Amino acid sequence: MGILLSEHKSFLIKRVAAGESFTNVQNELLHLDDDSFALFNTLESKKFNHQSFSFSVVKEENHCEIKADYFVGLDWLGNTGRTIYVEPKLNAGLSQYFQNCLNEDENITKVPETFGSKEKVETKEINYLKILLDIMALPQTARYSKDMIQIDWKAKPISIDQKNDRLTPFLIIQFLQHLKTIVRKGLKKSYYKTQENLNSKVKGKVLIEQHIKKNVFKNRLISTFCEFQMFGEDHLENRFLKKVLEFVISYIGNNPLLFSSNLTSVKNIFNYCRPAFEHIGTGINEHQLKNIKKNPFFNEYGEAIRIGQLILKRFSNNITKTNQEKVETPPFWIDMPRLFELYFYCQLVKANPEDEKHIHYQFSTYGNHLDFLISKPGYEMVIDTKYKLKYTKSHIHKDIRQVSGYSRLKKVIHEVKSKNESWDENKILDCLIIYPHLYQPNENNSNIPQSLLNSFKIENIKKQFDNKENQITAYHKIFKLGINLPVSS
């Protein structure tokens, strides 16, 4: 039996005494007898990286609480035989809560009653595929997309309905966007071996066994079966990419609803790529891919082949599995905070092409990694993205201390000074927290905050600091801005 959760939700499992009645999953609560509850004794929190957990486990004597963080995915709950499935859905009301709690000082920890009640609250599903499409379309952000997803191929696969598959669409969009970049630059040409029955000539090496079968036994005395090298596009790597593309097209054709409002964009990409592979063959030996040497002029090939191998592995190299109603998927987790961070970076780069040299992503110093440092003269600031809708007092203060500490690092000061010699080193840098909103652009909602960031020009960002609602009043020169995230209709 699986446990279904949304991002940042909790699920409670309680033990009932012998003889008492217990129920199945209901209202985010599960009652279990002693034997079934004992299976959760060894359940531990699942690490995503050195500082984050895919889900957390809090155990007491008579209950066990499973908490989903801001990660989307599917996994086994230890050795309990149960699974956890976290959807990309967030409570839309928390957007306004975040807006209010940042402006408060003493009463930040007070949570609205509706968040703790059992009443049904409005949730919106983040259109993570649309976010991924934007990220992968920009080379500057696409190169950071490798670590956004973790797949545990060693674990036992989990059987799910095809309509609930979130892993494959994610991999397909990554692959298609890399493939689009390859096609735009032009397919790589390389030397490759080919075999052909030549007429009245010999080229390369004569394959004696095949020559005897195809020519000598059939009295074709002027033909010779040869193996020789050619230079062109019909080589191993391009053949592999074409094979994966065929799987992708089959999957999209059989499961269009999984791409929802992104279907048109996805189809446009593979329709753009398909003509480039019309004259490429499909016969490949995948073991030879391990010996391919990377070419710095064609970096996209390495990542496209890596993701392509994951897609083929996902279907066990069997194209008929692209139209099955039930599928088996390996446990996986998608890093939504990382996705949000790269989405903001993507919008920032697109809006400021002339100032890209002043946008420093993951600026590192002394073990610290700033999300963004803006060094444009007159607009200097440190930016930290927080994919959080519900803050407690400690979380807010902790995040603000973090971004404030970044602004005082000597390497940060020196970088800003190198771009603007007239800048005063004793001046306090502006610090900005970027957080998400869930409002749709066409939504007629008078409660949409005016701080909602739609223009990502550096000048426009700085201009909004004068607005009181964008200032965190308890701190000096600490600001916050919400950006609109696409949501599924």
FENDANOR-V132040 format. One record per backbone hydrogen bond with DSSP energy under -1.0 kcal/mol. NH is the residue of the N-H (numbers start at 1). CO is the residue of the C=O. E is the energy in kcal/mol with one decimal. If there is no record, write none. Layout:
# FENDANOR-V132040
NH CO E
NH CO E
This chain:
# FENDANOR-V132040
3 83 -2.9
5 85 -2.9
8 69 -1.4
9 6 -1.5
11 66 -2.4
12 28 -2.0
13 64 -2.7
14 30 -2.8
15 62 -2.6
16 32 -2.5
20 17 -1.9
26 29 -2.5
30 12 -2.2
32 14 -2.8
37 33 -2.8
38 34 -1.9
40 37 -1.7
41 38 -1.6
46 55 -2.1
48 52 -2.5
49 52 -1.4
54 46 -2.6
56 67 -2.8
58 65 -2.7
60 63 -2.9
64 13 -2.7
65 58 -3.1
66 11 -3.1
67 56 -2.9
68 9 -3.3
69 54 -1.2
71 69 -1.2
72 334 -2.0
73 86 -1.2
74 332 -1.9
75 84 -2.1
77 82 -3.0
78 76 -1.4
80 77 -2.0
84 75 -2.8
85 3 -2.9
86 73 -2.8
87 5 -2.9
89 87 -1.7
90 124 -2.5
92 122 -1.6
94 91 -1.5
95 92 -1.4
97 93 -1.4
98 94 -2.6
99 95 -1.7
100 96 -2.2
101 97 -3.0
102 98 -1.7
110 107 -1.4
115 112 -1.4
116 113 -1.1
124 90 -2.6
126 88 -2.9
127 486 -2.4
128 126 -2.1
131 127 -1.8
132 128 -2.4
133 129 -2.4
134 130 -1.9
135 131 -2.3
136 132 -2.9
137 133 -1.1
138 135 -1.1
142 138 -2.9
143 139 -1.4
144 141 -1.5
145 142 -1.6
148 145 -1.3
150 333 -2.4
152 331 -2.8
153 151 -1.1
158 329 -3.2
160 327 -2.8
162 325 -3.5
164 161 -1.9
165 162 -1.7
171 167 -2.2
172 168 -2.7
173 169 -2.2
174 170 -1.9
175 171 -2.6
176 172 -3.0
177 173 -2.2
178 174 -1.8
179 175 -2.7
180 176 -2.4
181 177 -1.6
182 178 -2.0
183 179 -2.6
184 180 -2.4
185 181 -1.8
186 182 -1.5
190 232 -2.7
192 230 -2.4
194 228 -2.5
196 226 -2.4
198 196 -1.0
198 224 -2.7
200 222 -3.3
205 227 -3.2
207 225 -2.2
208 206 -1.1
211 207 -2.7
212 208 -2.5
213 209 -1.9
214 210 -2.8
215 211 -2.3
216 211 -1.6
217 212 -2.6
219 216 -1.4
220 215 -3.2
221 219 -1.2
223 220 -1.2
224 198 -2.6
226 196 -2.7
227 205 -3.0
228 194 -2.4
230 192 -2.6
232 190 -2.2
235 233 -2.0
239 235 -2.2
240 236 -2.3
241 237 -2.3
242 238 -2.1
243 239 -2.1
244 240 -2.3
245 241 -2.3
246 242 -1.9
247 243 -1.6
248 244 -2.6
249 245 -2.7
250 246 -2.0
251 247 -2.4
252 248 -2.6
253 249 -2.2
254 250 -1.8
255 251 -1.7
258 255 -1.1
259 256 -1.5
262 259 -2.8
263 260 -1.6
266 262 -2.4
267 263 -2.8
268 264 -2.2
269 265 -1.5
270 266 -2.0
271 267 -2.3
272 268 -1.4
273 269 -1.9
274 270 -2.4
276 273 -1.1
277 274 -1.7
278 275 -1.3
280 277 -1.4
288 285 -1.8
289 286 -1.3
290 287 -1.0
291 288 -1.3
292 289 -1.3
298 295 -2.3
301 298 -1.2
303 299 -1.0
304 300 -2.5
305 301 -2.6
306 302 -1.9
307 303 -2.4
308 304 -2.3
309 305 -2.3
310 306 -1.4
311 307 -2.1
312 308 -2.3
313 309 -2.3
314 310 -2.2
315 311 -1.2
316 313 -1.2
317 312 -3.1
318 315 -2.1
321 318 -1.6
322 319 -1.6
323 320 -1.2
327 160 -2.8
329 158 -2.8
332 74 -2.1
333 150 -2.1
334 72 -3.6
335 148 -3.3
336 334 -1.2
339 335 -1.9
340 336 -2.6
341 337 -2.3
342 338 -2.4
343 339 -1.9
344 340 -2.1
345 341 -2.0
346 342 -2.6
347 343 -2.2
348 344 -2.4
349 345 -2.5
350 346 -2.3
351 347 -1.8
355 352 -1.0
358 355 -1.7
359 356 -1.5
360 373 -2.4
362 371 -2.1
365 368 -2.3
368 365 -2.5
370 363 -2.9
372 383 -1.8
373 360 -1.9
374 381 -2.9
375 358 -2.3
379 376 -2.6
381 374 -1.7
382 430 -2.5
383 372 -2.6
384 432 -2.6
386 434 -3.1
388 386 -2.2
396 392 -2.3
397 393 -2.4
398 394 -2.4
399 395 -2.3
400 396 -2.3
401 397 -2.5
402 398 -1.9
403 399 -2.3
404 400 -2.1
405 401 -2.3
406 402 -1.9
407 403 -1.4
408 405 -1.2
409 406 -1.5
413 409 -2.2
414 410 -2.7
415 411 -2.0
416 412 -2.3
417 413 -2.5
418 414 -2.1
420 416 -1.1
423 420 -1.8
427 424 -1.9
431 477 -2.0
432 382 -2.8
433 479 -2.3
434 384 -2.3
435 481 -2.0
437 483 -2.5
443 440 -2.0
445 443 -1.6
448 445 -1.5
452 449 -1.6
453 482 -4.2
461 457 -2.4
462 458 -2.3
463 459 -1.9
464 460 -1.4
465 462 -1.5
466 463 -1.3
470 467 -1.9
471 468 -1.7
472 478 -2.3
473 471 -1.1
475 472 -2.2
479 431 -3.1
480 470 -2.3
481 433 -2.4
483 435 -2.4
485 437 -2.1
488 125 -3.0
